[in-house]
Amino acid sequence: MDEKILESLNKIRPGLQADGGDVEFVSFEDGVVKVRLMGACSGCPMAQMTLKMGIERQLKKDVPEVKEVVAV
C-alpha cells in the first residue's frame, strides 16, 4: 500500500517543487494518509486547498483505499 501511495505522491511532487514546496509521506492507517507539507507549502495560506484539492484528490483517484489525507 505504501508503494502505491508513494507512486501517487510522485505525480504531484513536481508541481509542488515548482512552487518551492514538497510533500513527505508519513503513514497510512485506517484509510487515512498522513503527510508533511514542506518548504513553501508548510507556511502557505493555500496549503489546506493544496492538501484537499490536489494531494487528496490524486491519492483517492490512484489508491481507492484512501479515504482522507491529513497534514501532520
Backbone as CSV, one residue per row, in Angstrom:
resi,resn,N_x,N_y,N_z,CA_x,CA_y,CA_z,C_x,C_y,C_z
1,MET,0.828,-1.196,0.000,0.000,0.000,0.000,0.875,1.264,0.000
2,ASP,1.906,1.250,0.832,2.798,2.416,0.899,3.394,2.731,-0.473
3,GLU,3.734,1.689,-1.209,4.327,1.862,-2.535,3.367,2.593,-3.475
4,LYS,2.092,2.209,-3.456,1.089,2.852,-4.304,0.913,4.321,-3.924
5,ILE,0.938,4.599,-2.642,0.793,5.973,-2.167,1.989,6.809,-2.610
6,LEU,3.184,6.257,-2.469,4.393,6.978,-2.877,4.397,7.253,-4.378
7,GLU,3.945,6.281,-5.167,3.872,6.489,-6.616,2.913,7.629,-6.949
8,SER,1.788,7.680,-6.253,0.808,8.742,-6.485,1.374,10.101,-6.077
9,LEU,2.045,10.147,-4.940,2.638,11.411,-4.480,3.705,11.895,-5.461
10,ASN,4.403,10.969,-6.097,5.433,11.358,-7.064,4.844,12.045,-8.289
11,LYS,3.560,11.817,-8.570,2.886,12.518,-9.663,2.641,13.983,-9.300
12,ILE,2.408,14.238,-8.028,2.073,15.575,-7.531,3.329,16.395,-7.234
13,ARG,4.359,15.707,-6.807,5.590,16.348,-6.325,6.183,17.412,-7.255
14,PRO,6.287,17.190,-8.576,6.892,18.222,-9.436,6.164,19.570,-9.375
15,GLY,4.852,19.550,-9.293,4.092,20.799,-9.189,4.365,21.517,-7.889
16,LEU,4.468,20.768,-6.810,4.766,21.375,-5.514,6.186,21.936,-5.499
17,GLN,7.121,21.181,-6.052,8.523,21.616,-6.065,8.713,22.852,-6.942
18,ALA,7.900,22.978,-7.977,7.992,24.153,-8.856,7.653,25.431,-8.092
19,ASP,6.843,25.296,-7.044,6.463,26.444,-6.215,7.301,26.529,-4.944
20,GLY,8.346,25.731,-4.845,9.243,25.786,-3.688,8.796,24.932,-2.519
21,GLY,7.874,24.013,-2.752,7.388,23.159,-1.671,7.658,21.696,-1.959
22,ASP,7.103,20.855,-1.109,7.222,19.410,-1.295,6.264,18.729,-0.323
23,VAL,6.107,17.434,-0.485,5.249,16.646,0.396,6.003,15.382,0.783
24,GLU,5.866,14.993,2.054,6.523,13.795,2.562,5.460,12.859,3.114
25,PHE,5.482,11.603,2.695,4.567,10.584,3.210,5.000,10.203,4.617
26,VAL,4.050,10.231,5.561,4.349,9.876,6.950,3.801,8.491,7.279
27,SER,2.490,8.279,7.051,1.909,6.972,7.373,0.551,6.788,6.708
28,PHE,0.085,5.540,6.715,-1.245,5.188,6.222,-1.868,4.240,7.229
29,GLU,-3.048,4.621,7.737,-3.724,3.785,8.719,-5.224,4.017,8.641
30,ASP,-5.995,2.946,8.558,-7.462,3.012,8.522,-7.991,3.961,7.452
31,GLY,-7.368,3.957,6.280,-7.830,4.784,5.173,-7.352,6.223,5.197
32,VAL,-6.590,6.591,6.226,-6.108,7.969,6.374,-4.616,8.030,6.067
33,VAL,-4.277,8.882,5.106,-2.878,9.103,4.761,-2.413,10.354,5.496
34,LYS,-1.308,10.240,6.196,-0.720,11.392,6.881,0.496,11.825,6.079
35,VAL,0.536,13.126,5.779,1.643,13.692,5.030,2.174,14.921,5.757
36,ARG,3.392,15.287,5.428,4.005,16.503,5.959,4.278,17.419,4.782
37,LEU,3.699,18.619,4.823,3.975,19.611,3.782,5.271,20.316,4.159
38,MET,6.155,20.480,3.198,7.475,21.037,3.483,7.766,22.226,2.585
39,GLY,8.817,22.945,2.908,9.234,24.091,2.113,8.180,25.172,2.113
40,ALA,7.948,25.764,0.961,6.981,26.857,0.849,5.574,26.390,1.215
41,CYS,5.284,25.112,1.037,3.946,24.582,1.332,3.635,24.613,2.829
42,SER,4.650,24.513,3.663,4.399,24.411,5.107,3.800,25.683,5.693
43,GLY,4.074,26.834,5.107,3.532,28.065,5.661,2.581,28.786,4.735
44,CYS,2.235,28.154,3.648,1.402,28.786,2.630,-0.060,28.866,3.069
45,PRO,-0.712,30.028,2.853,-2.126,30.137,3.201,-3.014,29.214,2.356
46,MET,-2.523,28.764,1.220,-3.299,27.874,0.347,-2.987,26.392,0.617
47,ALA,-2.243,26.118,1.664,-1.812,24.744,1.943,-2.994,23.797,2.124
48,GLN,-4.042,24.231,2.792,-5.196,23.354,3.021,-5.876,23.001,1.695
49,MET,-5.960,23.975,0.791,-6.551,23.711,-0.515,-5.669,22.745,-1.307
50,THR,-4.361,22.960,-1.249,-3.421,22.059,-1.925,-3.582,20.647,-1.377
51,LEU,-3.717,20.541,-0.073,-3.848,19.242,0.572,-5.112,18.519,0.113
52,LYS,-6.243,19.198,0.149,-7.525,18.558,-0.161,-7.808,18.458,-1.657
53,MET,-7.622,19.547,-2.382,-7.987,19.563,-3.794,-6.898,18.988,-4.703
54,GLY,-5.676,18.959,-4.239,-4.586,18.434,-5.047,-4.152,17.053,-4.594
55,ILE,-3.573,16.993,-3.422,-2.987,15.749,-2.925,-4.059,14.696,-2.654
56,GLU,-5.089,15.062,-1.886,-6.124,14.086,-1.548,-6.861,13.590,-2.795
57,ARG,-7.186,14.495,-3.681,-7.896,14.103,-4.910,-7.079,13.093,-5.719
58,GLN,-5.784,13.362,-5.893,-4.924,12.452,-6.666,-4.785,11.100,-5.970
59,LEU,-4.589,11.120,-4.663,-4.429,9.860,-3.937,-5.696,9.014,-4.000
60,LYS,-6.859,9.636,-3.836,-8.118,8.880,-3.909,-8.318,8.278,-5.298
61,LYS,-7.899,9.001,-6.305,-8.014,8.516,-7.683,-7.111,7.307,-7.918
62,ASP,-5.870,7.397,-7.445,-4.878,6.350,-7.692,-4.975,5.177,-6.717
63,VAL,-5.416,5.450,-5.485,-5.446,4.432,-4.436,-6.839,4.456,-3.787
64,PRO,-7.768,3.652,-4.278,-9.152,3.696,-3.789,-9.312,3.461,-2.284
65,GLU,-8.332,2.831,-1.647,-8.411,2.575,-0.214,-8.266,3.855,0.618
66,VAL,-7.766,4.915,0.018,-7.576,6.194,0.721,-8.922,6.881,0.898
67,LYS,-9.224,7.223,2.158,-10.473,7.928,2.478,-10.230,9.410,2.739
68,GLU,-9.048,9.721,3.287,-8.755,11.093,3.678,-7.243,11.299,3.715
69,VAL,-6.838,12.555,3.513,-5.428,12.916,3.661,-5.357,14.063,4.660
70,VAL,-4.477,13.923,5.642,-4.310,14.962,6.657,-2.834,15.343,6.771
71,ALA,-2.603,16.592,7.119,-1.242,17.076,7.332,-0.881,16.913,8.802
72,VAL,0.343,16.526,9.050,0.828,16.394,10.430,2.059,17.232,10.644
